[in-house]
Amino acid sequence: MKGLELSRTLFRDRAEKELKARFPELFGRLAFGLVGNGSECFGFDDEISRDHDWGADFYIWLPDDLKGCAAELDGWKAGLLERCADLPVRRPGRYGSVIGAVTVGDFYRQLTGSPAGPQSAREWMSVPESHLALAVNGEVFLDNEGAFTAVRERLARHYPRDVFLQKLSARCMLLAQTGQYNLRRCHQRGDTVAAALTLARFTEQAIWMAHLLNGRYMPYYKWAFRSLSELPAPGPELCAALERLAASSCGTQEDIRRRETAAELICRRFADELRVRGLTTSRDPFLVAHAEQLRAAIEDPFLRSLPSQAG
């Protein structure tokens, strides 16, 4: 059983009834769920995940005015987990991951820097995308007042349009720089380490681009490719192309040619996708042309002032 399913079962079958009885005046103002750090929050956990910070558990989210009740709720939940000997429950391990009672504002402040999530373009650009992925993953089991879910649903609607265009433009610039320009130059110089770094950057940018085009936040690097595999087009096609690219070598000139061609084809596929979605009109396969069109459509003055690769 996956960690998220275990946690949902723990809350529904054991915790909810006990919470209502133990905290009748508080219960109606609380929210509960499993969101944030941990492979189980993405549904990516497996047997390897169980070596640390894994198992049934849930957050208790409080309104800010009830922050003083957090310690008592944490104490109650610790006792509940001790009584669940038949379930694999989460135990704080060497990595220090703790799931407890926290206010709605503090939870989102830790991930986004703001208790209600980013509002302005400047704030949106300051939040690492992996943090936004953590804010909208997992599951809310119950939200009595709706405050936690309101912020979560706004974040899940993805970036405001101008921020979206800026980030797409930056991905296009970096994909062109790595896959369509510098990879070949690194090979020409015989610099295999620089070529490997360039290929790694290209791969990350390609995965990021696919997430943006699908209105999804990319998780941090360890789970980025796994997340890509669950996206619609161009996710499955890109997964296969990137797996081939990762397995490629630069041992011979033919190997190098195949590697460079594979990167170029990925870039051309993105150019096609941008046109199909009506985001750009350029027929140029070089993604810099598409980056320039995307930037030209941005209206926000702050975003227009940023360097072309910012985002």
Secondary structure, DSSP 8 states (H G I E B T S, - for coil): --HHHHHHHHIIIIIHHHHHHH-TTTGGG-EEEE-SSSHHHHT---GGGGGSS-SB--EEEE-GGGGGGHHHHHHHHHHHHHH-TTS-B----TT-----EEEHHHHHHHHHSSTT---SHHHHHHS-HHHHHHHHSSEEEEESSSHHHHHHHHHHT---HHHHHHHHHHHHHHHHHIIIIIHHHHHHHT-HHHHHHHHHHHHHHHHHHHHHHTT-----HHHHHHHHTTSSTTHHHHHHHHHHHHH---SSHHHHHHHHHHHHHHHHHHHHHHHHTTS-----SSHHHHHHHHHHT---HHHHTS-TT--
